[in-house]
């Protein structure tokens, strides 16, 4: 396979002994014909043509029509359902068109006016590179049963399929609104790229989802199980996942050398194979710190362990990481790899990683991604990268989301979206129980067989009665019947949501305060204060002042009861240096759902809703800013004001019923993004911020 220019340059530099570091792949890099020219995993371009001003490309999962005379591009789904998904309207004819490349791996068109290049890969990824400024509106042709976003990247799905929008300019103002016919308009400057993914890119492998059962092992003890233990595990599955990163490898953040030597690693491999199983082993592009500015943060022992190291989300380490896993596959010969986290901030790097990793493990090798974060942290993902992955594990630490069927259906399962085998992480307190198992299967997701739970009688009984017996052909009919039933309800669902949106557009009149303070005295409640912040609170004529190190916590927790539908905070950032640890207020509900409003030292506003982070807009850190959130049954808005009277909308969000239960507490001060009293590993400088008001309100 031909490598990208950045990876080729890295390889030559390493061979010559030069001290250089890799650069993350970009959207522009991946437009080049030399990048990934050959198909993988059977995802091919079946036809490509340009005749009489009409370009057509048929891939495994899509049919794409380019009407040069009108500048319209229609992208249609082929797998599961055959229907149009999204239309791009360029607003002008496309002149001087040429089909420059046509092969099984990709098709490529160029146009002279407006000057642009279009590439379509066999995995149904449409790529538009604007060589001159170009506005690209995207018109949805399906109703949004579910959607998720990360900056200017969006995924819109119904029960039958989906499409994704991904932009090389992450901060672009795309005016995204999933409930508008034109869901986004991308004002692309020259040399920027827009991707549109037609989903699903591949068929779902039903037989494999029934037959392949992964036995998942993690430990702080011995990561090299005995032959007897492996023989016992063979009763429960046919693939062994050895995850125990620190105990499996020496210097797991910097390289992958067997901690107990290659002979012991080989013993495990040979025993697994003798027992008729295959096995995959832990590696992590996200936590691979070699060659990055984070390299000094690597650790290699649980002795004195305090916190996990940070990871790298950009793909800057890709060349070195790929070399490391290639060595693992060549020298130690596992049957595949498990990736703990990927490049959560860069869709181009995520896509390149998937294709490179597939080439390394081989067409028949097993590739599993643990991808709870995916793109950003709000549920957005890239199905065209997932197309090269067999199994995707999601949901670690997200037990509060397990009761949200949409989370299980659209994010964990991904059925009719990426069509990987979606697995719910069951290593937390929310072990498999009958009701969760029922919902998992209805969403067409799966479990791993977690070694630490195999001896639990209740879990074993649940798996034996409510999960394993249902992994057979009849499940497919049940799943698809549920898909059809829910698809019929999408129109009514969207109508109800748009009615809520209209209600919230009314301006917030009639809100009634159920708790409030202008901080003329210190609040009554529990304090959560980092040991690094001696005596952080005091009252000034302006209100509550917090003096603390930037990336540390220092806040009050005030008990609340009852229900709420709005939250207000008056904040002045001042000299405070925190961002996700900056000044904010967080309303927590009895079911652990939460909404947080705050300001950041980079001059932006931030909101956090149940783990989804929104940041943008700008403000003056020397001035007061009022932040307000209001919500109805499923939808909400975040607004800002300069006087506490006239508000303008900053963001809309969907909470899917998560903010409608009983309240539990209000947190005020330096409240971390997730409300948990913990410091970031680099504390930062001391600064001060002010709170002039906080209110919790309800609509009568």
Secondary structure, DSSP 8 states (H G I E B T S, - for coil): ----HHHHHHHHHHHTT---------TTGGGSTTSS-S-BTTB-EEEEEEETTEEEEEESSEEEEEETTTTEEEEEE-SSS-EEEEEEE-SS--BS-EEEEESSSEEEEEEEBTEEEEEEETTSEEEEEESS-EEEEEEESS--SEEEEETTEEEEE-SS-EEEEEESSTT------TTSSEEEEEEE-TTEEEEEEEE-SS---HHHHHH--EEEE--SS-SS--HHHHHHHTTT-SEEEE--HHHHEETTTT--EETT-HHHHHHHHHHHHHTT-EEEEEE-SSS--TTSTTGGG----STT--S------S-TTHHHHHHHHHHHHHHH--SEEEEE---TT-HHHHHHHHHHHHHHH-TTSEEEEE-SS-BTTTTB--HHHHTT-SEEEE-TT-GGGTT-HHIIIIIII-TTTT-SEEEE---SS----HHHHHHHHHTT-B--EEGGGTT-HHHHHHIIIIIGGG-SHHHHHHHHHHHHHHHHTHHHHHHHHHHHHHHHTT--TTEEEEEEE--SS--SSEEEE-TT-TT-EEEETTEEEEEEETTS-EEEEEE--S--SEEEEEEE-TT---STTSEEEEEEETTS-EEEEEE-TTS-EEEEETTEEEEE----TTS-EEEEEEE-SSEEEEEEESSSSS-EEEEEEE-TTTTSS-EEEEEEEE--TTS-----SS---EEEEEEEEEEEEEE-
